Amino acid sequence: MNGGGSKSLRSALSYCVQQVRNYDYHHYLCLLELPPEMRKAAFALRAFNVETARAMDVASDPKIGLMRLLWWQEAIDKLYTKKPINHPTAQALSWAISEHNISKPWLKRSVEARIRDAQREVEDIPESIEELEKYAEDTVSTLLYNTLQAGGISSTAADHAASHIGKASGLVLLLKSLPYHCTRNRQQSYIPANLAEKHGLLVKQGGRSEILLDMNTREGLCNVVFEIASVANVHLLKARELAGKVPAEAKPVLLHSVPVQVLLDSLSKVHFDVFDPRIQRGVLGVSPLWFQFKLKWYSWRAMF
């Protein structure tokens, strides 16, 4: 690579690091534990996730957000035909694809899941936790698969652990973001209909079902959150059961289990009330110093 190209790549990778640090801080800290070469590709992949995850949130009009996601869907195809794209995250991703043979189907699967979610009507309530698990697998587990791939790691046990950690991570982060998704900006529900009905949150209005969230349903919502958090915890336990079979070089990638554990513990402390302001403090409800200590402890002991 010539000097100009090298400078451009450094700038693109620096942009990716900053994006992840600004908008996905707990995972930014996780990525710092990776070996340097894997870390570069991981930041490119995670920045791509930041771009697609925030597309709907930063758009003033949902149609604009959807257009951004469709742009990324098309951009992936262009990257694999080596067409240049004037976007720092796309440039960094192009380098990662070239250097590490990143799997295109997993990248496509991630953005397509977000497109389907963006096209979902407000009244389209997920039927079950299984739908949320599928969304978490498509958007989070795929990211871990690609990161393992970037490190040249081929391990069925690591992939299975990544699948469980991705599902657990996706579920708990949906829980943390429930207060935001319930605002007038999105009004998008990620509460499964079967759990909403079970705990008295589902009402019928005008021939359609609607999730009702107010002070009278606060206890019911806490029960729903507890059930979803319990499923996430089961995935975390299943991942950790595989620890003895996971190669050592894969374990830094699987440190994404730490944010899951921290958030589950924080939810437990507030009795699974996602509207408790303590959940939004620090890093996932704990002080940044404590989070970093816990992460370093797991890393030092080669745990996840």
C-alpha positions as CSV (number, residue, x, y, z in Angstrom):
1,M,0.0,0.0,0.0
2,N,1.4,3.5,-0.9
3,G,1.9,6.2,1.6
4,G,-1.4,8.0,0.8
5,G,-3.3,4.8,1.0
6,S,-1.7,3.9,4.3
7,K,-2.5,7.3,5.7
8,S,-6.1,7.0,4.5
9,L,-6.5,3.6,6.2
10,R,-5.1,4.9,9.5
11,S,-7.6,7.7,9.4
12,A,-10.4,5.3,8.6
13,L,-9.5,3.0,11.4
14,S,-9.1,5.9,13.8
15,Y,-12.6,7.0,12.9
16,C,-13.9,3.5,13.7
17,V,-12.2,3.5,17.1
18,Q,-13.7,6.8,17.9
19,Q,-17.2,5.8,16.8
20,V,-17.1,2.7,19.0
21,R,-15.7,4.6,21.9
22,N,-18.4,7.3,21.6
23,Y,-21.5,5.0,21.0
24,D,-20.6,1.6,22.3
25,Y,-18.2,2.2,25.2
26,H,-18.5,-1.1,27.0
27,H,-17.6,-3.0,23.9
28,Y,-14.8,-0.5,23.1
29,L,-13.2,-1.6,26.4
30,C,-13.7,-5.2,25.4
31,L,-11.9,-4.7,22.1
32,L,-8.9,-3.2,23.7
33,E,-8.2,-6.7,25.1
34,L,-7.7,-8.2,21.6
35,P,-4.4,-8.8,19.9
36,P,-3.4,-5.7,17.8
37,E,-4.1,-7.1,14.3
38,M,-7.4,-8.7,15.3
39,R,-8.3,-5.5,17.2
40,K,-8.1,-3.4,14.0
41,A,-10.5,-5.6,12.1
42,A,-12.8,-5.9,15.2
43,F,-13.0,-2.1,15.4
44,A,-14.0,-1.9,11.7
45,L,-16.7,-4.6,12.3
46,R,-18.0,-3.0,15.5
47,A,-18.1,0.5,13.8
48,F,-20.2,-1.0,11.0
49,N,-22.5,-2.3,13.7
50,V,-22.6,1.2,15.3
51,E,-23.6,2.7,11.9
52,T,-26.4,0.2,11.3
53,A,-27.6,0.1,14.9
54,R,-27.9,3.9,15.1
55,A,-29.3,4.4,11.6
56,M,-32.9,4.7,12.7
57,D,-32.2,6.5,15.9
58,V,-30.3,9.4,14.4
59,A,-32.7,9.9,11.5
60,S,-35.3,12.7,11.8
61,D,-37.6,10.6,9.5
62,P,-37.8,6.8,9.7
63,K,-37.7,6.7,5.9
64,I,-34.2,8.4,6.0
65,G,-33.1,5.8,8.6
66,L,-34.3,3.0,6.3
67,M,-32.5,4.6,3.4
68,R,-29.2,4.5,5.4
69,L,-29.6,0.8,6.1
70,L,-30.4,0.1,2.4
71,W,-27.3,2.1,1.5
72,W,-25.2,-0.2,3.8
73,Q,-26.8,-3.2,2.3
74,E,-25.7,-2.1,-1.1
75,A,-22.3,-1.0,0.2
76,I,-21.5,-4.5,1.4
77,D,-22.0,-5.8,-2.2
78,K,-19.7,-3.1,-3.5
79,L,-17.0,-3.8,-0.9
80,Y,-16.8,-7.4,-2.1
81,T,-16.3,-6.3,-5.7
82,K,-13.6,-3.9,-4.5
83,K,-15.5,-0.8,-5.5
84,P,-14.3,2.2,-3.5
85,I,-16.7,3.9,-1.1
86,N,-16.1,7.3,0.3
87,H,-17.0,6.5,3.9
88,P,-14.4,5.9,6.7
89,T,-16.2,2.9,8.2
90,A,-16.7,1.4,4.7
91,Q,-13.0,1.9,3.9
92,A,-11.9,0.2,7.2
93,L,-14.3,-2.6,6.5
94,S,-13.0,-3.0,3.0
95,W,-9.5,-3.4,4.4
96,A,-10.7,-6.0,7.0
97,I,-12.5,-8.0,4.3
98,S,-9.4,-8.0,2.1
99,E,-6.9,-8.8,4.9
100,H,-9.0,-11.3,6.9
101,N,-11.5,-12.8,4.4
102,I,-14.5,-11.6,6.4
103,S,-17.6,-13.6,5.6
104,K,-20.1,-11.7,3.5
105,P,-23.2,-13.7,4.5
106,W,-22.8,-12.7,8.1
107,L,-22.4,-9.0,7.3
108,K,-25.5,-9.2,5.0
109,R,-27.5,-11.1,7.6
110,S,-26.8,-8.3,10.2
111,V,-27.9,-5.4,8.1
112,E,-30.9,-7.3,6.6
113,A,-32.1,-8.0,10.1
114,R,-32.0,-4.3,10.9
115,I,-33.8,-3.5,7.7
116,R,-36.6,-5.9,8.6
117,D,-36.8,-4.3,12.0
118,A,-36.9,-0.9,10.5
119,Q,-39.8,-1.9,8.2
120,R,-41.7,-3.3,11.1
121,E,-44.9,-1.4,11.8
122,V,-45.3,0.0,15.3
123,E,-48.2,-2.4,16.0
124,D,-46.2,-5.4,14.9
125,I,-45.3,-6.9,18.3
126,P,-42.9,-9.8,18.5
127,E,-44.8,-13.0,19.3
128,S,-42.2,-14.6,21.6
129,I,-38.7,-14.4,23.1
130,E,-37.6,-16.7,20.3
131,E,-38.1,-13.8,17.8
132,L,-35.9,-11.6,20.0
133,E,-33.3,-14.3,20.2
134,K,-33.3,-14.6,16.4
135,Y,-32.8,-10.9,16.1
136,A,-29.9,-11.0,18.6
137,E,-28.3,-13.9,16.7
138,D,-28.5,-12.1,13.4
139,T,-27.2,-8.7,14.7
140,V,-24.8,-9.6,17.6
141,S,-23.7,-13.2,17.2
142,T,-22.8,-12.6,13.6
143,L,-20.5,-9.8,14.7
144,L,-18.6,-12.2,17.0
145,Y,-18.4,-14.9,14.3
146,N,-16.7,-12.3,12.0
147,T,-14.4,-11.2,14.8
148,L,-13.3,-14.8,15.4
149,Q,-12.8,-15.1,11.6
150,A,-10.6,-12.0,11.6
151,G,-8.4,-13.7,14.1
152,G,-8.1,-16.8,12.0
153,I,-9.9,-18.8,14.6
154,S,-11.8,-21.9,13.4
155,S,-13.5,-23.6,16.3
156,T,-16.9,-25.1,16.5
157,A,-16.9,-24.6,20.3
158,A,-15.9,-21.0,20.0
159,D,-18.7,-20.4,17.4
160,H,-21.3,-22.1,19.7
161,A,-20.1,-19.9,22.6
162,A,-20.3,-16.8,20.4
163,S,-23.8,-17.7,19.4
164,H,-24.9,-17.9,23.0
165,I,-23.1,-14.8,24.1
166,G,-24.5,-12.9,21.1
167,K,-28.0,-13.9,22.0
168,A,-27.5,-13.0,25.6
169,S,-26.0,-9.6,24.7
170,G,-28.7,-8.8,22.2
171,L,-31.4,-9.6,24.7
172,V,-30.0,-7.6,27.6
173,L,-29.3,-4.6,25.5
174,L,-32.8,-4.6,24.2
175,L,-34.0,-4.6,27.8
176,K,-31.7,-1.7,28.7
177,S,-33.0,0.3,25.7
178,L,-36.7,-0.4,26.5
179,P,-37.3,3.1,28.0
180,Y,-36.0,4.7,24.8
181,H,-37.9,2.5,22.5
182,C,-41.1,3.3,24.4
183,T,-40.7,7.1,23.7
184,R,-42.8,8.9,21.2
185,N,-39.8,9.0,18.8
186,R,-39.8,5.3,18.1
187,Q,-42.8,3.7,20.0
188,Q,-41.3,0.4,18.9
189,S,-42.0,-2.5,21.2
190,Y,-39.5,-5.3,21.8
191,I,-41.8,-6.9,24.5
192,P,-43.0,-10.3,23.2
193,A,-46.8,-10.5,23.0
194,N,-47.1,-13.8,24.9
195,L,-45.2,-12.3,27.9
196,A,-47.1,-9.0,27.7
197,E,-50.4,-10.9,27.8
198,K,-49.2,-13.1,30.6
199,H,-48.2,-10.2,32.8
200,G,-51.1,-7.8,32.0
201,L,-49.4,-5.4,29.6
202,L,-51.4,-6.3,26.4
203,V,-54.6,-4.5,25.6
204,K,-56.9,-4.7,22.6
205,Q,-57.7,-1.3,21.0
206,G,-59.5,-0.8,17.7
207,G,-59.1,-4.4,16.7
208,R,-55.3,-4.5,17.3
209,S,-53.0,-5.4,20.2
210,E,-51.1,-2.7,22.0
211,I,-48.5,-2.8,24.8
212,L,-49.6,-0.6,27.7
213,L,-46.8,0.9,29.9
214,D,-47.8,3.1,32.8
215,M,-47.5,3.1,36.6
216,N,-50.2,0.5,36.9
217,T,-48.3,-2.0,34.7
218,R,-44.8,-1.3,36.2
219,E,-44.8,-4.6,38.2
220,G,-45.9,-6.5,35.1
221,L,-43.1,-5.0,33.1
222,C,-40.5,-5.9,35.8
223,N,-41.8,-9.5,35.5
224,V,-41.4,-9.5,31.7
225,V,-37.9,-8.1,32.0
226,F,-37.1,-10.8,34.6
227,E,-38.2,-13.5,32.2
228,I,-36.2,-12.2,29.3
229,A,-33.1,-11.6,31.5
230,S,-33.4,-15.2,32.7
231,V,-33.3,-16.4,29.1
232,A,-30.2,-14.3,28.5
233,N,-28.6,-15.7,31.7
234,V,-29.2,-19.3,30.4
235,H,-27.4,-18.4,27.2
236,L,-24.5,-17.0,29.2
237,L,-24.3,-20.2,31.3
238,K,-24.4,-22.4,28.2
239,A,-21.5,-20.4,26.7
240,R,-19.4,-20.7,29.8
241,E,-20.1,-24.5,29.9
242,L,-18.1,-24.6,26.6
243,A,-15.0,-22.8,28.1
244,G,-12.9,-26.0,28.4
245,K,-13.4,-26.6,24.7
246,V,-12.8,-23.1,23.4
247,P,-9.2,-22.4,22.2
248,A,-7.2,-19.8,24.2
249,E,-6.9,-17.4,21.3
250,A,-10.7,-17.2,21.0
251,K,-11.3,-16.2,24.6
252,P,-10.5,-12.5,24.3
253,V,-13.2,-12.3,21.6
254,L,-15.7,-13.9,24.0
255,L,-15.1,-11.2,26.7
256,H,-18.3,-9.7,25.4
257,S,-19.8,-11.9,28.1
258,V,-18.6,-9.5,30.7
259,P,-21.0,-6.6,29.7
260,V,-23.8,-9.1,29.7
261,Q,-23.0,-10.3,33.2
262,V,-22.6,-6.7,34.5
263,L,-25.9,-5.6,33.1
264,L,-27.7,-8.7,34.4
265,D,-26.3,-8.0,37.9
266,S,-27.4,-4.3,37.6
267,L,-30.9,-5.3,36.5
268,S,-31.1,-7.7,39.5
269,K,-30.1,-4.9,41.9
270,V,-33.0,-2.7,40.7
271,H,-35.4,-5.6,40.8
272,F,-35.6,-5.7,36.9
273,D,-37.1,-2.2,36.7
274,V,-35.6,-0.9,33.4
275,F,-36.9,2.6,34.2
276,D,-34.7,2.8,37.4
277,P,-32.2,5.6,36.5
278,R,-29.4,3.6,38.1
279,I,-29.3,1.3,35.1
280,Q,-28.2,4.2,32.9
281,R,-25.4,5.4,35.2
282,G,-21.7,4.7,34.6
283,V,-21.1,1.7,32.4
284,L,-24.2,-0.5,32.4
285,G,-25.1,0.6,35.9
286,V,-21.7,0.3,37.5
287,S,-18.7,2.7,37.8
288,P,-16.3,2.7,34.8
289,L,-13.5,1.7,37.1
290,W,-15.4,-1.3,38.4
291,F,-16.3,-2.4,34.9
292,Q,-12.7,-2.2,33.7
293,F,-11.5,-4.1,36.8
294,K,-14.0,-6.9,36.1
295,L,-13.1,-7.0,32.4
296,K,-9.3,-7.2,33.3
297,W,-10.0,-9.9,35.8
298,Y,-11.8,-12.1,33.3
299,S,-9.1,-11.3,30.7
300,W,-6.2,-12.1,33.0
301,R,-7.8,-15.4,34.0
302,A,-8.6,-16.3,30.4
303,M,-12.3,-16.5,31.3
304,F,-15.4,-15.3,29.6
